[in-house]
Amino acid sequence: MKTLNIDLGHHSYPIHIGKGIMSNSDLIRPHIHGQQVFVISNEIVAPLYLERLLAALGDHYVIATHILPDGEQTKSLTHAEAVFTKMLELPCDRGVTVIALGGGVVGDLAGFCAACYQRGVKFIQVPTTLLSQVDSSVGGKTGVNHPLGKNMIGAFHQPEVVIIDNQTLDSLDARQFSAGLAEVIKYALLGDIQFLGWLEENMPAIVQRDESAISEIIERSCRAKSHIVAQDEKEQGVRALLNLGHTFGHAIENAKGYGVWLHGEAVGLGMLMAADLSHRIGMISAADVERVGDILAAAALPVKGVADVDASHLRALMSVDKKVMAGKLRLVLYRSLGEAEIFDTVPEAQIMETLERYTL
């Protein structure tokens, strides 16, 4: 087992990474201070891992569970309200600890509910997908989607601890696994060219789920995100770079209908679109764009484009983005591969050229 720490002053917390560690009660119990525990999971994850988590908790607490439907469409105010209703009916007091057992949807929704319930209660992340282990469980971003925009309703609410049991990846299907790799590739493209080279060399082993390669990408990704979050907890500066590919990606998810494209699939194509646009404004070469496409394709992520979506519709959806300020669309693009930057003066004609290139 390896332990990383996010240094956020009084919001600091550990990230434990290892195989089979969900069963280690010594990792979770010190972070539960009240008598009540409220576990949120979903219909796919709960049958696989809920019993294991409950065994680690033992009989020390009054435990309630809430099982969500699977899928991105669950990340909504409707399902958040159902969680609040159950917590109030029990009732849960301000000493309750919410535990998120699942992927990014479960973690985002559970964290949002924990942030809002009685103005904030403690919560713990136990992520079970690659995407949630390398990205969404770390950093305290929580939220739900709205029909007009993804993640537009939420809060920063840091967990008490993140327990990453990479044994849960054994049950992850190939498409979900590839979706998680998009966020791994993101860390390399935005800030670590050496990591990009390592990924290019080791992607065959990663796709085959070589245990040492998987451990390496989880640790390196968590370290990269921890370093950025420690500098900018509330996304007032450098943390916005973690949105590389996300403005394009969120628009794709919304246009296709939440859940049709997985988040990582949309972000992956978004990173390629960002590369195309970066080339159009003279930042990177055509060979660099091809290199981005090649690493995404090696991870079995879509690179050709998105079908049955109008470029103008995507552009309109991009305007409903958290990075839009004073009416200006701010895009995370590449100064070079391994160096991302926020641009807010990209010519509209070139944005549309990229959108038209990747809408089929």
DOTORTOR-669506 format. One record per residue: residue in three letters; x, y, z of N, C-alpha, C in turn. Coordinates in steps of 0.001 Angstrom, whole numbers. Layout:
DOTORTOR-669506
 resn  n.east n.north    n.up ca.east ca.north   ca.up  c.east c.north    c.up
  ALA       X       Y       Z       X        Y       Z       X       Y       Z
...
***
This chain:
DOTORTOR-669506
 resn  n.east n.north    n.up ca.east ca.north   ca.up  c.east c.north    c.up
  MET     834   -1193       0       0        0       0     870    1245       0
  LYS     419    2267    -751    1094     3559    -751     108    4614    -260
  THR     630    5622     405    -208     6698     918     342    8033     439
  LEU    -524    8818    -171    -211    10186    -567   -1009   11115     340
  ASN    -595   12344     421   -1328    13316    1237   -1590   14581     441
  ILE   -2839   15051     490   -3175    16348     -82   -3056   17382    1030
  ASP   -2171   18341     839   -1897    19349    1859   -2775   20569    1625
  LEU   -3880   20641    2358   -4812    21758    2244   -5064   22384    3616
  GLY   -4051   22413    4447   -4230    22963    5783   -5194   22108    6574
  HIS   -6248   22727    7113   -7190    21962    7933   -8081   21058    7087
  HIS   -8009   21160    5750   -8738    20252    4861   -7864   19114    4340
  SER   -6651   18970    4867   -5726    17943    4375   -6264   16545    4650
  TYR   -5886   15598    3791   -6344    14220    3979   -5442   13249    3215
  PRO   -5446   11982    3629   -4631    10975    2953   -5373   10275    1817
  ILE   -4604    9807     852   -5105     8951    -228   -4352    7633    -104
  HIS   -5042    6562     222   -4427     5244     346   -4668    4466    -948
  ILE   -3614    3859   -1488   -3694     3117   -2741   -3124    1729   -2526
  GLY   -3894     698   -2853   -3391     -658   -2702   -4431   -1693   -3082
  LYS   -4013   -2911   -3169   -4901    -3995   -3566   -5539   -4629   -2334
  GLY   -6876   -4681   -2329   -7603    -5309   -1244   -7748   -4457       0
  ILE   -7412   -3166     -78   -7365    -2355    1144   -8748   -1907    1623
  MET   -9791   -2125     816  -11129    -1773    1280  -11502   -2548    2537
  SER  -10913   -3707    2703  -11217    -4546    3861  -10449   -4147    5109
  ASN   -9557   -3185    4988   -8706    -2783    6117   -9437   -1738    6962
  SER   -9999   -2172    8063  -10781    -1266    8915   -9935    -148    9507
  ASP   -8623    -382    9662   -7757      635   10247   -7608    1864    9350
  LEU   -7953    1724    8067   -7841     2849    7150   -9078    3733    7156
  ILE  -10213    3157    7527  -11466     3903    7423  -12019    4362    8765
  ARG  -11926    3527    9785  -12562     3868   11070  -12007    5135   11717
  PRO  -10701    5426   11635  -10211     6661   12269  -10823    7934   11688
  HIS  -11458    7828   10518  -12014     9015    9865  -13525    9133   10069
  ILE  -14083    8253   10896  -15507     8317   11233  -15605    8715   12704
  HIS  -16151    9883   12968  -16128    10425   14338  -17473   10336   15039
  GLY  -18558   10185   14291  -19870    10034   14901  -20297    8576   14931
  GLN  -21544    8342   15261  -22074     6981   15332  -22827    6571   14074
  GLN  -23183    7547   13227  -23978     7247   12044  -23114    7220   10786
  VAL  -23384    6226    9942  -22732     6112    8639  -23817    5929    7581
  PHE  -23722    6694    6510  -24697     6613    5420  -23919    6286    4142
  VAL  -24065    5061    3635  -23313     4602    2466  -24158    4788    1215
  ILE  -23603    5469     222  -24255     5643   -1068  -23479    4848   -2108
  SER  -24178    3966   -2813  -23565     3160   -3862  -24555    3061   -5019
  ASN  -24290    2170   -5974  -25266     1975   -7047  -25531     493   -7278
  GLU  -26465     215   -8163  -26959    -1141   -8352  -25927   -2090   -8971
  ILE  -24865   -1538   -9570  -23796    -2374  -10132  -22736   -2663   -9085
  VAL  -22333   -1638   -8357  -21213    -1752   -7411  -21625   -2436   -6112
  ALA  -22820   -2097   -5614  -23232    -2610   -4304  -23194   -4133   -4200
  PRO  -23721   -4880   -5185  -23656    -6342   -5061  -22229   -6891   -5028
  LEU  -21276   -6132   -5572  -19895    -6599   -5634  -19089   -6255   -4383
  TYR  -19308   -5058   -3828  -18377    -4560   -2817  -19012   -4028   -1530
  LEU  -20325   -3864   -1492  -20933    -3286    -292  -20699   -4153     939
  GLU  -20852   -5468     795  -20670    -6366    1936  -19249   -6267    2483
  ARG  -18285   -6137    1579  -16881    -6018    1996  -16660   -4732    2796
  LEU  -17249   -3642    2332  -17121    -2372    3048  -17792   -2441    4409
  LEU  -18984   -3006    4460  -19707    -3099    5726  -18953   -3966    6729
  ALA  -18292   -5013    6234  -17504    -5870    7122  -16345   -5080    7737
  ALA  -15749   -4182    6936  -14652    -3361    7454  -15152   -2376    8513
  LEU  -16379   -1897    8339  -16960     -974    9317  -17314   -1689   10615
  GLY  -17685   -2972   10506  -18029    -3755   11683  -19325   -3296   12313
  ASP  -19475   -3577   13592  -20715    -3252   14305  -20542   -2031   15204
  HIS  -19655   -1131   14789  -19356       46   15618  -20313    1205   15354
  TYR  -21104    1118   14276  -21885     2265   13843  -23324    1873   13524
  VAL  -24173    2875   13483  -25517     2709   12956  -25418    3023   11462
  ILE  -25621    2012   10638  -25336     2146    9201  -26624    2072    8391
  ALA  -26766    3004    7460  -27853     2975    6488  -27238    3033    5090
  THR  -27953    2514    4100  -27445     2520    2729  -28483    3107    1791
  HIS  -28007    3645     687  -28890     4148    -373  -28284    3709   -1697
  ILE  -29035    2946   -2473  -28539     2373   -3722  -29148    3126   -4896
  LEU  -28288    3712   -5714  -28705     4500   -6868  -28776    3642   -8123
  PRO  -29574    4051   -9113  -29473     3422  -10435  -28095    3717  -11026
  ASP  -27660    2900  -11967  -26380     3128  -12619  -26542    4155  -13738
  GLY  -25479    4884  -14028  -25487     5755  -15188  -25376    7232  -14873
  GLU  -24863    7983  -15850  -24656     9422  -15705  -25943   10175  -15431
  GLN  -27072    9659  -15941  -28347    10347  -15739  -28745   10387  -14258
  THR  -28112    9550  -13445  -28387     9546  -11999  -27839   10788  -11313
  LYS  -26866   11437  -11930  -26219    12591  -11303  -27091   13829  -11500
  SER  -28196   13868  -10757  -29200    14902  -10966  -29752   15396   -9636
  LEU  -30411   16540   -9680  -31060    17073   -8487  -32170   16151   -7997
  THR  -32816   15449   -8917  -33884    14517   -8532  -33347   13420   -7625
  HIS  -32217   12833   -8001  -31643    11763   -7183  -31001   12323   -5909
  ALA  -30473   13540   -5981  -29953    14171   -4766  -31082   14385   -3766
  GLU  -32231   14813   -4254  -33366    15018   -3359  -33798   13714   -2701
  ALA  -33742   12604   -3453  -34095    11304   -2874  -33138   10933   -1747
  VAL  -31850   11269   -1923  -30873    11024    -867  -31201   11867     366
  PHE  -31455   13147     157  -31785    14030    1283  -33026   13534    2022
  THR  -34023   13094    1263  -35253    12615    1879  -34986   11421    2786
  LYS  -34165   10486    2303  -33873     9305    3112  -33076    9678    4353
  MET  -32130   10593    4202  -31327    11005    5353  -32194   11698    6406
  LEU  -33156   12476    5951  -34045    13160    6886  -35030   12207    7552
  GLU  -35469   11200    6812  -36422    10245    7363  -35779    9356    8419
  LEU  -34481    9108    8327  -33866     8150    9252  -33987    8540   10741
  PRO  -33667    9713   11242  -32985    10817   10556  -31478   10746   10808
  CYS  -30700   11318    9883  -29260    11471   10084  -28999   12814   10757
  ASP  -28079   12828   11733  -27744    14086   12389  -26466   14665   11775
  ARG  -25987   15760   12362  -24834    16442   11782  -23533   15672   11982
  GLY  -23575   14615   12799  -22389    13793   13009  -22264   12650   12034
  VAL  -23197   12538   11084  -23169    11426   10140  -21958   11550    9214
  THR  -21422   10413    8813  -20384    10356    7788  -20959    9670    6562
  VAL  -20921   10350    5428  -21382     9782    4159  -20199    9082    3500
  ILE  -20428    7859    3037  -19383     7124    2323  -19848    6886     892
  ALA  -19037    7306     -73  -19324     7082   -1491  -18600    5824   -1941
  LEU  -19366    4820   -2316  -18802     3554   -2801  -19228    3386   -4252
  GLY  -18347    3715   -5169  -18711     3609   -6572  -17800    4438   -7446
  GLY  -18253    4703   -8663  -17476     5484   -9617  -17715    6969   -9471
  GLY  -17411    7704  -10552  -17477     9149  -10499  -18862    9700  -10239
  VAL  -19886    9071  -10792  -21257     9545  -10586  -21632    9432   -9110
  VAL  -21366    8275   -8522  -21673     8064   -7108  -20881    9033   -6237
  GLY  -19590    9180   -6527  -18752    10061   -5728  -19178   11516   -5815
  ASP  -19496   11973   -7036  -19916    13366   -7206  -21244   13638   -6506
  LEU  -22197   12719   -6665  -23514    12909   -6055  -23432   12804   -4528
  ALA  -22723   11797   -4037  -22593    11617   -2590  -21882   12806   -1958
  GLY  -20819   13283   -2608  -20102    14438   -2084  -20952   15692   -2084
  PHE  -21755   15863   -3136  -22660    17007   -3202  -23686   16954   -2072
  CYS  -24248   15774   -1853  -25225    15627    -766  -24573   15868     583
  ALA  -23356   15378     769  -22646    15615    2031  -22342   17096    2228
  ALA  -22025   17793    1137  -21727    19218    1228  -22965   20029    1612
  CYS  -24137   19573    1170  -25370    20342    1367  -26132   19952    2633
  TYR  -26081   18672    3018  -26916    18208    4123  -26534   18921    5418
  GLN  -27483   19592    6009  -27264    20375    7242  -26021   21270    7127
  ARG  -25845   21819    5924  -24743    22738    5589  -23368   22088    5635
  GLY  -23345   20766    5522  -22056    20095    5382  -21773   19059    6445
  VAL  -21643   17799    6008  -21233    16719    6901  -20021   16026    6288
  LYS  -19364   15215    7081  -18144    14555    6623  -18471   13451    5614
  PHE  -17506   13236    4676  -17693    12103    3768  -16358   11483    3385
  ILE  -16455   10261    2927  -15295     9431    2585  -15484    8905    1172
  GLN  -14413    8912     398  -14456     8393    -969  -13835    6994   -1025
  VAL  -14602    6039   -1567  -14085     4693   -1859  -14365    4438   -3339
  PRO  -13523    4966   -4228  -13786     4887   -5667  -13513    3493   -6224
  THR  -14358    3059   -7167  -14260     1688   -7671  -14004    1601   -9171
  THR  -13945    2742   -9869  -13612     2736  -11299  -12272    3428  -11493
  LEU  -11635    3174  -12624  -10344     3805  -12876  -10486    5317  -12951
  LEU  -11536    5810  -13621  -11715     7253  -13746  -11850    7907  -12381
  SER  -12638    7313  -11510  -12816     7909  -10182  -11554    7767   -9335
  GLN  -10796    6715   -9539   -9586     6523   -8740   -8481    7504   -9122
  VAL   -8388    7840  -10400   -7306     8734  -10831   -7726   10195  -10884
  ASP   -9037   10469  -10751   -9449    11854  -10939  -10548   12302   -9993
  SER  -11781   11842  -10189  -12917    12505   -9554  -12976   12350   -8039
  SER  -12363   11302   -7496  -12411    11115   -6033  -11436   12021   -5293
  VAL  -10504   12615   -6028   -9431    13416   -5428   -9680   14893   -5718
  GLY   -9685   15716   -4698   -9731    17149   -4931  -10964   17871   -4447
  GLY  -12022   17125   -4083  -13159    17760   -3432  -14183   18398   -4336
  LYS  -14107   18176   -5651  -15171    18682   -6528  -16371   17753   -6428
  THR  -17531   18317   -6144  -18754    17527   -6085  -19820   18249   -6906
  GLY  -20849   17523   -7334  -21883    18225   -8073  -22822   17299   -8821
  VAL  -23824   17926   -9419  -24795    17226  -10253  -24929   17977  -11570
  ASN  -25522   17289  -12549  -25733    17881  -13860  -27079   18591  -13927
  HIS  -27197   19472  -14897  -28448    20150  -15217  -28677   19947  -16719
  PRO  -29912   19883  -17178  -30145    19708  -18619  -29419   20738  -19487
  LEU  -29122   21904  -18939  -28432    22933  -19714  -26917   22869  -19590
  GLY  -26381   22067  -18671  -24933    22019  -18524  -24495   20995  -17500
  LYS  -23311   20408  -17750  -22774    19371  -16875  -22017   19994  -15712
  ASN  -22248   19451  -14517  -21536    19867  -13307  -21716   21357  -12984
  MET  -22824   21942  -13404  -23034    23370  -13172  -23592   23661  -11776
  ILE  -24010   22618  -11054  -24534    22784   -9700  -23690   21919   -8777
  GLY  -22952   22542   -7863  -22082    21737   -7016  -21380   22558   -5958
  ALA  -20407   21927   -5329  -19669    22575   -4244  -18290   21934   -4132
  PHE  -17338   22697   -3590  -16059    22112   -3189  -16236   21580   -1772
  HIS  -16025   20281   -1598  -16209    19658    -283  -15224   18493    -199
  GLN  -14163   18686     567  -13082    17702     604  -13468   16478    1433
  PRO  -13069   15284     985  -13303    14077    1785  -12364   14007    2976
  GLU  -12686   13109    3891  -11823    12861    5040  -10655   11949    4667
  VAL  -10900   11064    3732   -9904    10105    3271  -10383    9541    1939
  VAL   -9444    9152    1092   -9756     8447    -156   -9088    7080     -82
  ILE   -9886    6038    -234   -9379     4666    -167   -9501    4043   -1550
  ILE   -8375    3897   -2236   -8355     3390   -3603   -7924    1928   -3579
  ASP   -8899    1053   -3686   -8640     -385   -3739   -8634    -788   -5209
  ASN   -7429    -935   -5785   -7383    -1208   -7223   -7811   -2623   -7594
  GLN   -8128   -3427   -6600   -8690    -4746   -6884  -10075   -4611   -7522
  THR  -10765   -3497   -7264  -12092    -3307   -7847  -12034   -3184   -9371
  LEU  -10867   -2873   -9914  -10754    -2753  -11371  -10895   -4104  -12069
  ASP  -10758   -5193  -11315  -10922    -6530  -11916  -12320   -6728  -12482
  SER  -13304   -6030  -11913  -14687    -6202  -12357  -15128   -5123  -13346
  LEU  -14210   -4244  -13739  -14555    -3130  -14625  -14524   -3577  -16077
  ASP  -15565   -3239  -16855  -15575    -3652  -18261  -14594   -2807  -19071
  ALA  -14292   -3266  -20285  -13238    -2651  -21096  -13555   -1202  -21440
  ARG  -14812    -890  -21727  -15169      475  -22103  -14973    1445  -20933
  GLN  -15408    1045  -19737  -15224     1890  -18564  -13740    2057  -18233
  PHE  -12980    1000  -18424  -11544     1075  -18151  -10881    2083  -19094
  SER  -11216    2008  -20377  -10653     2954  -21341  -11065    4385  -21013
  ALA  -12298    4562  -20581  -12760     5902  -20215  -11894    6482  -19094
  GLY  -11491    5656  -18158  -10612     6119  -17088   -9240    6503  -17587
  LEU   -8766    5817  -18624   -7445     6128  -19167   -7380    7530  -19764
  ALA   -8520    8069  -20191   -8518     9433  -20728   -8008   10419  -19691
  GLU   -8431   10269  -18439   -7985    11188  -17396   -6511   10969  -17051
  VAL   -6030    9744  -17181   -4605     9478  -16972   -3787   10201  -18042
  ILE   -4200   10046  -19300   -3509    10697  -20417   -3532   12207  -20243
  LYS   -4622   12729  -19700   -4746    14177  -19484   -3595   14720  -18639
  TYR   -3232   14020  -17566   -2164    14524  -16700    -851   14632  -17467
  ALA    -604   13682  -18358     620    13728  -19153     587   14885  -20140
  LEU    -542   15063  -20824    -634    16081  -21865    -583   17497  -21307
  LEU   -1089   17687  -20088   -1137    19063  -19571      98   19461  -18783
  GLY     931   18462  -18369    2029    18894  -17520    3202   17953  -17341
  ASP    3281   16852  -18116    4363    15895  -17855    4692   15128  -19129
  ILE    5545   15695  -19970    5876    15080  -21256    6598   13743  -21073
  GLN    7345   13596  -19967    8004    12314  -19717    6964   11227  -19425
  PHE    5923   11583  -18703    4845    10635  -18432    4155   10235  -19733
  LEU    4007   11173  -20666    3409    10839  -21962    4243    9781  -22673
  GLY    5550    9961  -22666    6422     8960  -23287    6298    7606  -22605
  TRP    6208    7621  -21280    6036     6365  -20535    4718    5692  -20912
  LEU    3665    6482  -21028    2368     5913  -21407    2399    5328  -22810
  GLU    3040    6007  -23723    3144     5495  -25095    3865    4147  -25117
  GLU    4884    4021  -24313    5651     2776  -24255    4897    1664  -23542
  ASN    4120    2011  -22543    3500     1006  -21679    2001     803  -21895
  MET    1397    1518  -22853     -40     1400  -23034    -490     -30  -23332
  PRO     250    -835  -24116    -190    -2232  -24310    -323   -2990  -22985
  ALA     629   -2812  -22078     555    -3486  -20782    -583   -2919  -19940
  ILE    -799   -1606  -20028   -1886     -981  -19264   -3230   -1525  -19729
  VAL   -3439   -1574  -21033   -4710    -2070  -21579   -4937   -3530  -21185
  GLN   -3841   -4294  -21072   -3941    -5688  -20633   -4056   -5799  -19112
  ARG   -4064   -4644  -18435   -4247    -4537  -16986   -3119   -5198  -16188
  ASP   -1909   -4989  -16673    -744    -5418  -15910    -755   -4724  -14547
  GLU    -611   -5503  -13492    -805    -4979  -12139     167   -3862  -11801
  SER    1427   -4016  -12152    2404    -2983  -11811    2162   -1717  -12621
  ALA    1749   -1871  -13878    1464     -703  -14715     249      53  -14188
  ILE    -765    -683  -13747   -1966      -44  -13199   -1627     719  -11920
  SER    -857     117  -11053    -450      799   -9822     311    2080  -10134
  GLU    1157    2012  -11160    1957     3175  -11536    1075    4321  -12027
  ILE      97    4030  -12889    -715     5130  -13431   -1625    5733  -12366
  ILE   -2098    4912  -11441   -2937     5457  -10372   -2111    6379   -9477
  GLU    -934    5918   -9065    -109     6730   -8178     328    8026   -8856
  ARG     792    7935  -10109    1280     9130  -10794     156   10123  -11033
  SER   -1022    9616  -11354   -2165    10505  -11588   -2587   11192  -10297
  CYS   -2671   10442   -9217   -3058    11032   -7936   -2021   12043   -7460
  ARG    -745   11749   -7678     300    12702   -7304     155   13997   -8098
  ALA     -95   13861   -9407    -226    15045  -10255   -1410   15894   -9816
  LYS   -2544   15252   -9572   -3717    16025   -9174   -3536   16607   -7778
  SER   -2954   15841   -6862   -2728    16332   -5503   -1861   17585   -5511
  HIS    -837   17595   -6350      72    18737   -6438    -681   19983   -6901
  ILE   -1549   19827   -7889   -2290    20970   -8429   -3341   21452   -7433
  VAL   -4083   20508   -6837   -5137    20884   -5891   -4544   21590   -4675
  ALA   -3376   21139   -4231   -2734    21777   -3073   -2393   23236   -3360
  GLN   -2145   23563   -4624   -1846    24947   -5004   -3105   25790   -5163
  ASP   -4227   25141   -5521   -5414    25900   -5929   -6667   25075   -5648
  GLU   -7079   25063   -4382   -8187    24199   -3978   -9496   24558   -4670
  LYS   -9791   25850   -4836  -11106    26293   -5309  -11110   26692   -6789
  GLU  -10112   26263   -7542  -10037    26494   -8986  -10094   27979   -9345
  GLN   -9217   28746   -8713   -9098    30162   -9034   -7927   30436   -9985
  GLY   -7149   29389  -10257   -5975    29589  -11102   -5560   28310  -11803
  VAL   -4429   27720  -11339   -3809    26613  -12050   -4708   25374  -12127
  ARG   -5620   25198  -11155   -6464    24004  -11176   -7350   23943  -12420
  ALA   -7655   25091  -13008   -8482    25108  -14217   -7834   24327  -15357
  LEU   -6509   24136  -15306   -5835    23372  -16350   -6292   21908  -16363
  LEU   -6798   21429  -15223   -7299    20055  -15163   -8538   19861  -16038
  ASN   -9085   20965  -16558  -10240    20889  -17441   -9836   20707  -18900
  LEU   -8584   20374  -19159   -8159    20098  -20534   -9099   19080  -21173
  GLY   -9694   19447  -22312  -10610    18558  -23018  -12031   18589  -22513
  HIS  -12263   19223  -21365  -13569    19120  -20723  -14619   20067  -21313
  THR  -14214   21242  -21806  -15212    22134  -22393  -15819   21500  -23635
  PHE  -14979   20945  -24504  -15481    20181  -25640  -16234   18938  -25163
  GLY  -15633   18224  -24201  -16196    16955  -23753  -17558   17096  -23110
  HIS  -17711   18082  -22239  -19007    18287  -21589  -20088   18615  -22610
  ALA  -19734   19385  -23633  -20702    19712  -24675  -21126   18451  -25435
  ILE  -20178   17560  -25684  -20500    16293  -26359  -21440   15458  -25503
  GLU  -21129   15324  -24215  -21990    14547  -23315  -23413   15087  -23301
  ASN  -23542   16403  -23227  -24859    17025  -23182  -25596   16834  -24499
  ALA  -24895   17073  -25608  -25534    16980  -26923  -26027   15568  -27225
  LYS  -25257   14579  -26839  -25633    13181  -27123  -26637   12643  -26117
  GLY  -26757   13324  -24962  -27595    12817  -23868  -26693   12155  -22848
  TYR  -26793   12602  -21590  -25889    12104  -20559  -25916   10580  -20478
  GLY  -24738    9983  -20586  -24614     8535  -20493  -24421    7845  -21825
  VAL  -24754    8508  -22935  -24563     7889  -24252  -23068    7784  -24551
  TRP  -22367    8901  -24365  -20906     8865  -24344  -20467    8883  -22883
  LEU  -19543    8010  -22513  -18984     8063  -21171  -18149    9335  -21018
  HIS  -18042    9807  -19781  -17306    11047  -19529  -15882   10972  -20083
  GLY  -15193    9887  -19826  -13816     9763  -20304  -13724    9716  -21815
  GLU  -14693    9108  -22466  -14707     9084  -23926  -14834   10497  -24484
  ALA  -15754   11275  -23912  -15969    12645  -24371  -14753   13527  -24083
  VAL  -14150   13364  -22910  -12960    14143  -22569  -11789   13760  -23475
  GLY  -11667   12472  -23777  -10605    12043  -24677  -10701   12722  -26029
  LEU  -11893   12683  -26632  -12067    13368  -27906  -11877   14871  -27719
  GLY  -12323   15400  -26578  -12123    16822  -26297  -10656   17211  -26269
  MET   -9801   16338  -25755   -8364    16627  -25736   -7788   16629  -27141
  LEU   -8313   15752  -28002   -7878    15749  -29395   -8368   17010  -30118
  MET   -9601   17434  -29831  -10126    18665  -30415   -9316   19870  -29937
  ALA   -8911   19843  -28672   -8059    20918  -28155   -6711   20943  -28884
  ALA   -6197   19757  -29208   -4939    19685  -29959   -5125   20244  -31368
  ASP   -6223   19878  -32010   -6509    20387  -33351   -6598   21909  -33344
  LEU   -7303   22461  -32361   -7448    23913  -32270   -6118   24577  -31933
  SER   -5334   23949  -31079   -4013    24488  -30740   -3134   24559  -31982
  HIS   -3246   23557  -32843   -2497    23582  -34106   -2998   24702  -35015
  ARG   -4294   24896  -35072   -4872    25925  -35947   -4416   27334  -35552
  ILE   -4159   27547  -34255   -3711    28880  -33823   -2189   28962  -33709
  GLY   -1494   27924  -34189     -50    27984  -34305     742   27584  -33080
  MET     113   26875  -32143     805    26498  -30918    1575   25186  -31045
  ILE     992   24192  -31685    1634    22887  -31819    1591   22439  -33279
  SER    2357   21410  -33590    2470    20939  -34976    1396   19910  -35308
  ALA    1255   19633  -36599     345    18580  -37036     793   17225  -36483
  ALA    2113   17036  -36370    2632    15786  -35800    2228   15644  -34335
  ASP    2166   16753  -33613    1721    16715  -32215     257   16295  -32134
  VAL    -571   16826  -33026   -1985    16451  -33045   -2111   14952  -33294
  GLU   -1319   14462  -34228   -1342    13026  -34534    -888   12210  -33328
  ARG      77   12713  -32590     574    12004  -31408    -513   11902  -30348
  VAL   -1277   12975  -30161   -2393    12936  -29219   -3413   11903  -29664
  GLY   -3757   11910  -30944   -4710    10933  -31459   -4222    9505  -31295
  ASP   -2923    9296  -31490   -2370     7938  -31408   -2448    7380  -29990
  ILE   -2131    8202  -28980   -2165     7680  -27613   -3601    7423  -27177
  LEU   -4540    8260  -27628   -5949     8025  -27309   -6451    6749  -27980
  ALA   -6072    6555  -29241   -6489     5344  -29957   -5890    4100  -29323
  ALA   -4643    4197  -28853   -4006     3055  -28193   -4741    2675  -26915
  ALA   -5414    3657  -26311   -6206     3401  -25106   -7646    3007  -25434
  ALA   -7914    2768  -26719   -9244     2350  -27196  -10305    3422  -26965
  LEU   -9903    4685  -27107  -10824     5808  -26984  -11188    6339  -28370
  PRO  -12385    6897  -28524  -12810     7378  -29851  -11999    8592  -30297
  VAL  -11609    8599  -31571  -10811     9705  -32104  -11356   10262  -33422
  LYS  -12296    9586  -34034  -12776    10043  -35347  -13694   11250  -35244
  GLY  -14506   11307  -34210  -15439    12411  -34049  -16750   11917  -33474
  VAL  -17686   12836  -33331  -18978    12515  -32744  -20054   12628  -33823
  ALA  -20870   11592  -33944  -21868    11523  -35013  -23178   12174  -34593
  ASP  -23886   12648  -35606  -25259    13148  -35427  -25353   14307  -34439
  VAL  -24342   15161  -34454  -24356    16372  -33635  -23918   17537  -34517
  ASP  -24653   18620  -34455  -24339    19800  -35252  -23261   20631  -34563
  ALA  -22290   21104  -35339  -21198    21890  -34771  -21703   23149  -34074
  SER  -22709   23787  -34630  -23250    25003  -34011  -23912   24694  -32677
  HIS  -24538   23518  -32590  -25156    23116  -31320  -24087   22887  -30257
  LEU  -22998   22234  -30649  -21895    22039  -29703  -21342   23378  -29235
  ARG  -21194   24299  -30178  -20647    25616  -29812  -21558   26329  -28806
  ALA  -22858   26220  -29004  -23786    26845  -28061  -23669   26223  -26679
  LEU  -23524   24904  -26629  -23394    24221  -25351  -22089   24584  -24659
  MET  -21049   24845  -25422  -19765    25236  -24833  -19849   26576  -24118
  SER  -20834   27372  -24469  -20995    28671  -23807  -21537   28533  -22393
  VAL  -22126   27364  -22088  -22593    27084  -20726  -21497   26269  -20041
  ASP  -20442   26937  -19640  -19249    26287  -19118  -18733   27105  -17945
  LYS  -18228   26420  -16929  -17779    27115  -15718  -16608   28045  -15974
  LYS  -15884   27836  -17070  -14730    28697  -17359  -15106   29948  -18139
  VAL  -16355   30065  -18583  -16793    31286  -19256  -16823   32418  -18230
  MET  -16128   33516  -18537  -16100    34679  -17642  -16296   35939  -18469
  ALA  -17197   36797  -17994  -17507    38060  -18679  -17866   37810  -20136
  GLY  -18548   36678  -20360  -19001    36363  -21712  -17937   35768  -22599
  LYS  -16706   35619  -22102  -15616    35082  -22913  -15447   33590  -22671
  LEU  -15360   32827  -23755  -15074    31402  -23647  -13581   31224  -23399
  ARG  -13245   30593  -22305  -11845    30353  -21946  -11559   28872  -22147
  LEU  -10623   28560  -23039  -10321    27181  -23404   -8939   26776  -22906
  VAL   -8845   25564  -22379   -7549    25000  -22020   -6976   24346  -23274
  LEU   -5881   24931  -23776   -5235    24436  -24991   -3766   24131  -24699
  TYR   -3039   23698  -25723   -1646    23301  -25561    -713   24416  -26027
  ARG     164   24869  -25131    1291    25689  -25565    2292   24776  -26269
  SER    2418   23564  -25730    3168    22456  -26330    2636   21194  -25668
  LEU    2940   20027  -26196    2517    18814  -25512    3256   18736  -24180
  GLY    2503   18540  -23113    3081    18565  -21778    3027   19926  -21130
  GLU    2424   20914  -21816    2293    22265  -21247     969   22868  -21709
  ALA      12   22949  -20802   -1304    23503  -21119   -1412   24937  -20620
  GLU   -2333   25681  -21223   -2531    27086  -20869   -3976   27458  -21182
  ILE   -4493   28452  -20483   -5847    28932  -20741   -5790   30079  -21751
  PHE   -6586   29954  -22804   -6664    30974  -23848   -8090   31537  -23871
  ASP   -8213   32858  -23947   -9547    33459  -23991   -9757   34372  -25199
  THR   -8840   34317  -26160   -8976    35152  -27361   -8859   34323  -28638
  VAL   -9305   33072  -28589   -9229    32209  -29772  -10268   32680  -30785
  PRO   -9875   32898  -32032  -10839    33347  -33046  -11998   32371  -33211
  GLU  -13187   32919  -33290  -14392    32095  -33392  -14359   31209  -34623
  ALA  -13820   31718  -35723  -13789    30932  -36960  -12982   29657  -36790
  GLN  -11891   29725  -36029  -11059    28540  -35840  -11697   27554  -34865
  ILE  -12416   28062  -33871  -13170    27163  -33001  -14179   26372  -33823
  MET  -14889   27054  -34719  -15889    26375  -35545  -15244   25394  -36513
  GLU  -14065   25713  -37018  -13367    24773  -37911  -13063   23462  -37184
  THR  -12614   23567  -35925  -12337    22361  -35140  -13624   21591  -34876
  LEU  -14679   22284  -34500  -15953    21613  -34238  -16470   20903  -35491
  GLU  -16348   21548  -36620  -16812    20928  -37870  -15946   19736  -38256
  ARG  -14656   19799  -37925  -13747    18675  -38219  -14128   17433  -37445
  TYR  -14654   17600  -36210  -14928    16447  -35360  -16412   16199  -35112
  THR  -17266   16720  -35978  -18682    16326  -35977  -18958   15636  -37293
  LEU  -19518   14443  -37200  -19693    13580  -38380  -21125   13592  -38878
***
